[in-house]
Amino acid sequence: MSSDANSKRKIALVTGASSGIGAATARHLAGEGYHVICAARRIDRIQAVADEIGGRALACDVTDAEQVDTLAREVGDRLDLLVNNAGGAVGLEPVSEADLEAWRTMFEVNVFGTARVTKALLPALEQAEGTIVFVTSTAADGAYEGAAGYCGAKSAERAIVEACRLELFDRPVRVTEIAPGMVHTDEFSLTRFHGDQTKADKVYAGVDEPLVADDVADAITWMATRPRHVNIDRMTIRPRAQASQFKVHREG
């Protein structure tokens, strides 16, 4: 591709692009013609994704202010799409047994990290009349047992979404949110349970066809590619077997 043609391509940045929803989203966006910048802590993982899709890998820990500043400088003065995907859950204990350091980790990534990246890249997004997609969770809809820290973090992230939409109402930036329910990825539950594969597998036991990363990536890509005057405020996406946060059909 010529440098002139490349300069006309839309540019997307996906945080947490080393695996799961982030990596799948990077692939889907590349398929739609975006030049995708893949950002995550693990440079080897994001380099592999970037090489696969003809994108660019930038190592960045969203909890580190200096690394986010470097990310913003590398992106430059124009960004068409930011997918705030970096996040995750740690632990599933009741409040009486809460690991508050795990709570701190969840807030640092899901809340402060998301806010830090958004703040740093807003000028470039405004210059391009761009779009922000926040990947929250149905955990932001209400608390459930053992997840006070994660639900609190995702609720706070949703507050960022809603405040940004109000604050940017007169600027050419779309602010959108996707709230996935039960998504079976390689790492989400494994990380939550500190590498315990048995506990991770139990989350999805008996569930007929939970969502997979590609399902969410497909929805994100659809949201991002609507006409510029169309804003998808929030999309909730669940597997058919999950009627609500509390009601999941499990066979056997």
WOZILIN-V508672 format. One record per residue. N is the residue number from 1. RES is the residue in one letter. SS is DSSP state (@ for helix, = for strand, . for the rest). OMEGA is omega in whole degrees, -180 to 180 (none if undefined). BURIAL is # if it has 9 or more other ideal C-beta (glycine too) atoms within 8 Angstrom, else .. Layout:
n={N,N}
res={RES,RES}
ss={SS,SS}
omega={OMEGA,OMEGA}
burial={BURIAL,BURIAL}
This chain:
n={1,2,3,4,5,6,7,8,9,10,11,12,13,14,15,16,17,18,19,20,21,22,23,24,25,26,27,28,29,30,31,32,33,34,35,36,37,38,39,40,41,42,43,44,45,46,47,48,49,50,51,52,53,54,55,56,57,58,59,60,61,62,63,64,65,66,67,68,69,70,71,72,73,74,75,76,77,78,79,80,81,82,83,84,85,86,87,88,89,90,91,92,93,94,95,96,97,98,99,100,101,102,103,104,105,106,107,108,109,110,111,112,113,114,115,116,117,118,119,120,121,122,123,124,125,126,127,128,129,130,131,132,133,134,135,136,137,138,139,140,141,142,143,144,145,146,147,148,149,150,151,152,153,154,155,156,157,158,159,160,161,162,163,164,165,166,167,168,169,170,171,172,173,174,175,176,177,178,179,180,181,182,183,184,185,186,187,188,189,190,191,192,193,194,195,196,197,198,199,200,201,202,203,204,205,206,207,208,209,210,211,212,213,214,215,216,217,218,219,220,221,222,223,224,225,226,227,228,229,230,231,232,233,234,235,236,237,238,239,240,241,242,243,244,245,246,247,248,249,250,251,252}
res={M,S,S,D,A,N,S,K,R,K,I,A,L,V,T,G,A,S,S,G,I,G,A,A,T,A,R,H,L,A,G,E,G,Y,H,V,I,C,A,A,R,R,I,D,R,I,Q,A,V,A,D,E,I,G,G,R,A,L,A,C,D,V,T,D,A,E,Q,V,D,T,L,A,R,E,V,G,D,R,L,D,L,L,V,N,N,A,G,G,A,V,G,L,E,P,V,S,E,A,D,L,E,A,W,R,T,M,F,E,V,N,V,F,G,T,A,R,V,T,K,A,L,L,P,A,L,E,Q,A,E,G,T,I,V,F,V,T,S,T,A,A,D,G,A,Y,E,G,A,A,G,Y,C,G,A,K,S,A,E,R,A,I,V,E,A,C,R,L,E,L,F,D,R,P,V,R,V,T,E,I,A,P,G,M,V,H,T,D,E,F,S,L,T,R,F,H,G,D,Q,T,K,A,D,K,V,Y,A,G,V,D,E,P,L,V,A,D,D,V,A,D,A,I,T,W,M,A,T,R,P,R,H,V,N,I,D,R,M,T,I,R,P,R,A,Q,A,S,Q,F,K,V,H,R,E,G}
ss={.,.,@,@,@,@,@,.,.,.,=,=,=,=,=,.,.,.,.,@,@,@,@,@,@,@,@,@,@,@,@,.,.,.,=,=,=,=,=,=,.,.,@,@,@,@,@,@,@,@,@,@,@,.,.,=,=,=,=,.,.,.,.,.,@,@,@,@,@,@,@,@,@,@,@,.,.,.,.,.,=,=,=,=,.,.,.,.,.,.,.,.,.,.,@,@,@,.,.,@,@,@,@,@,@,@,@,@,@,@,@,@,@,@,@,@,@,@,@,@,@,@,@,@,@,@,@,.,.,.,=,=,=,=,=,.,.,@,@,@,@,.,.,.,.,.,.,@,@,@,@,@,@,@,@,@,@,@,@,@,@,@,@,@,@,@,@,.,.,.,.,.,.,=,=,=,=,=,=,=,.,.,=,.,.,.,.,@,@,@,@,@,.,.,.,.,@,@,@,@,@,@,@,.,.,.,.,.,.,.,=,.,@,@,@,@,@,@,@,@,@,@,@,@,.,.,.,.,.,.,.,.,.,=,=,=,=,.,.,.,.,=,=,=,.,.,=,=,.,.,.,.}
omega={180,179,179,179,-179,-178,-179,179,174,-177,177,173,178,175,-177,-172,-175,-178,171,-177,-179,180,179,179,177,-180,-179,-179,177,178,177,175,178,163,-170,172,-178,-178,176,-179,-172,-173,-179,-179,-178,176,179,178,-179,179,-179,-173,-178,-179,-178,179,175,179,179,170,-174,177,-177,-175,-179,179,178,176,177,177,-179,178,-180,178,179,-170,-178,178,-177,-175,172,174,179,-175,-178,-179,177,-179,176,176,178,-178,174,-178,-179,-180,-171,170,-173,174,175,176,-179,178,-179,179,180,-177,-173,-174,-177,179,179,180,-178,-180,-180,179,-176,-173,-180,179,179,178,179,179,-178,-173,-169,-175,173,172,175,176,180,-178,171,173,177,-179,-178,-176,170,-173,176,-173,-178,-179,-179,179,178,180,-179,174,177,177,177,177,176,180,-174,177,180,-179,178,-176,-176,-173,-178,178,-173,179,176,-179,-174,-178,170,-177,180,171,-175,180,-179,175,-176,-167,-171,-178,178,176,-178,-177,172,176,180,-175,-179,178,180,-179,-177,-180,-174,-175,176,-179,-180,176,168,175,171,-175,-178,178,-179,179,178,180,178,-179,177,179,-175,-174,172,175,-170,179,-177,180,175,-174,180,173,172,-176,-180,169,-180,-178,-178,-178,178,178,-173,-174,-178,178,178,179,178,none}
burial={.,.,.,.,.,#,.,.,#,.,#,#,#,#,#,#,#,#,#,#,#,#,#,#,#,#,#,#,#,#,.,.,.,#,#,#,#,#,#,#,.,.,#,.,#,#,#,.,#,#,.,.,#,.,#,.,#,#,#,#,.,#,.,.,.,.,#,#,#,#,#,#,.,.,#,.,.,.,#,#,#,#,#,#,#,#,#,#,#,#,#,.,.,.,.,.,.,#,#,.,.,#,#,.,#,#,#,#,#,#,#,#,#,#,#,#,#,#,.,#,#,#,.,#,#,#,#,#,.,#,#,#,#,#,#,#,#,#,#,#,.,.,.,#,.,.,#,#,#,#,#,#,#,#,#,#,#,#,.,#,#,.,.,#,#,.,.,#,.,.,.,.,#,.,#,#,#,#,#,#,#,#,#,.,#,.,.,#,#,#,#,#,#,.,.,.,.,.,#,#,#,.,.,#,.,.,#,.,.,#,#,#,#,.,#,#,#,#,#,#,#,.,#,#,.,#,.,.,.,.,#,.,.,#,#,.,#,#,#,.,#,#,.,.,#,.,.,#,#,.,.,.}
